[in-house]
Each structure stands twice: as structure tokens, then as C-alpha cells.
Amino acid sequence: MAAELRVSRSDRRHDVRTVSGVAQPLTTARWCARQGWPVHPLAPGRKTPVGNCEACRAPGHDRAGCDCLRAGRWCHGFHAATLDVERIGQWWGARPDLGVGVATGPAGLVVIDIDAHARELPGRDRLLPGVGISSAVDLTGLANGFHTLGVLAALRGAVSPADDESTLRVRTPSGGMHVWYRDDAGRPWQCSAGSGSARALAWQVDVRAHGGYIVAPGTVTPAGVYRPVGIVRVPAALPTWLAVELERTGHLPSADAALRGPRSVPPRARQAVIAAGGGRGVGERVLAGVLADVAACAAVPEGAAFTEKLNRAAYTAGGLVAAGHVTEAEATRALHDAAEQARPGQRHRCHAIIRGGLNAGLARPLPVGGRV
């Protein structure tokens, strides 16, 4: 960005504030917010969010109920992103050394992150996930994400995003590129799981969307500047062919999961409900209902209020145990099974939530027909 952000009247594509050169972080953050892109601070000279405070680093800390987020502090990275002008002024006005990150999901953005790292070429099956490349094809010269994305675009008869002059493109200090698009349909595109994985667009090509963030144009690090390319400073609509490829490579929650709806219960969780005594009496039906709410979070990767629902289920279970409607062992087992189904691999975190909720509920017996 230049020392200022200015308006170009010559082209409707540029009727937002134009970013060119390098600007102060506060100017950058305000410009991003005017585009409707929630922003959060990055650590000085780095492309990662500022660290959490000591309380937010404590084991078992519950982000959903975090006082820092409610108070407008910047803990928890992109989860703290905001459009609030006053808060932005407080953050970067007091700390002009902080960089600027944009929470891509809430901003309605899909950013194609192209890397140009010097790495050994992987197997042909990992160059374009899901697209077979015959051994007869000569791969000489194929070296980075610009190449693999170019091959994918050529296969689809399209222009590579790296060459798409209709949208905002940002050259990264490492030689890569961020290609910014907007999704007017509001689909919940997900970040890549890692280049070369089942959910990657191509080798050395990742996606930033829901569940992630992107470094704002104009941000400066010791390695260099995230510098816009060309004259366009506004994201274009996500190309149809690219949306098809993103869905094919798993960047959109499956249609089956969406059709099941927020109240659906996966098989393992349903078994957990039954194991807890679902259907035998009012108390068991109460427990089954809150367990179903927890299990339904499996269909929603983020924004499902999972922590709140698990805590509520544990508290309810504790009350039912104290009133003699289920045993503590049954309730604990069912809670852990439902939590593991909804958020696999987070057992330590879930254990802390369950234990805390159970202990609180055990102190308040919940009679049959009582209020949950």
C-alpha cells in the first residue's frame, strides 16, 4: 500500500479504496474493514497471530466462553477478528508494529494460496489430488504450485488463478501468491488440510476460507512485503470451474452431512445415547436429547457451539446422576462417545469440559420432569 489508500474513478472494478505500495498497519486494517473483511492482529514482523494471554493458554481453556473475546481483546487469532472501527483504532493505534490478518470465512473470501518452495516433486498421485497423471506425461520442469495450478487450469480449459488479472492478487515475500476471490453464494468453503493431502487443490496450492485467515495486502515482514500485483484491488467472484474443483477436492462439507441437518445423530453417537438408557424413562430421554445436540455438531466443523452444548450435556447428566436416573459411569461413557464422534482427536479438551460440567451438575440433582 502507498502511504495512503485512494479511490480510482476510472474503472468500476476499482471503486473501493486502492491498495498500492506499503501503508501503516492501522491504515491497512481500516481499509480491510471497509471492504467488510474482519481483521485481527499478527505478531510483529510475522505472519502468525499474536499470542494468547496467560489465562487463554491454560489447559482446558474454553474459547467459546472466553472473557478476552467478550472484552474485545485479541486472543485466539482469527476468532477475535472484528469490523469494529473503535477496536481497530485501539489495537493498531497503540501497537503500530502489529501486522494485519483477515478472517477469510466471515469475510466471505476464498483465497488460493500458491507456494513456490524448492521441494522434491511428490508422486504423480499427489500432484493433482483425484486427477490421474499418466506415466507417459513428461513432468520435466514441474517445480511448484504455479505449475501444478497451471496444469489443473489447462485441463479445465481455464485461466490459472495466478494469471487472473480480474481479481486481487498478492505476491508473498517467499515468491508465492495469494489470489483473492469472493463467494457471493455464501457457501461454507473450508481451508485445505495441507498441500498434497486429500483436501488440497494441488501440490503447493492450498485454500484459505472458513477456519483460517490470510495476511492482508501491504503487510510487512522481515522477509518482505505482501505486495499487490497489477491494478485490481478487489476480489472477483469465485470462477465456476474453480468452485467445482474445490468441491471435488473436499473443500465444501459433503451434501450428505448438510442434508442430515443439525439434529441428526451419527451411528456411534446414537449407540451412545442408547447405552445411556435412551427411551427407558423421562430422565434417560432428557439425557438422550442433550447428547443428540452434541453429536449433531459432527455435521458442522465450526460455529456449532460445540463447547456450550457439551458443557450443557455434562451438567444435565450430572444432575440426572445426582437424582439417581442414570449412573455416573454410563453418563460419562456416553458423553465421551458423543464428544469423540463430534470432535475426534480432542479427547483431552473434551474430558475437561465433561468433568467440569458433571461436577457442577452433581451438586444440583435434576428431578424427573425438572427443567434442563
ABEGO torsion letter per residue (X at the ends): XBABBBBBAABAAAABBBBBEBBBAAAAAAAAAAAGBBBBBBBBGBABBBBBBAAAABBGBBAAABAAAAAGBABGEAAABBABAAAAAAAAAABAABBBBBBAAAAGBBBBBBBABBBBBBBAAAABBGBBBBAABBABGBABAAAAAAAAAAAAGBBBAAABAABBBBBBAAGBBBBBBBBAAGBBBBBBAEBGBABBABBGBBBBBBGBBBBBBGBBBAAEBBBBBEABABBBBBBAAAAAAAAAAGABBBAAAAAAEAABBBAAAAAAAAAAGBGABAAAAAAAAAAAAAAAAAABABGAGAAAAAAAAAAAAAAAAAAGABBAAAAAAAAAAAAAAABBGAAAAAAAAAAAAAAAAAABBBBBGBBX
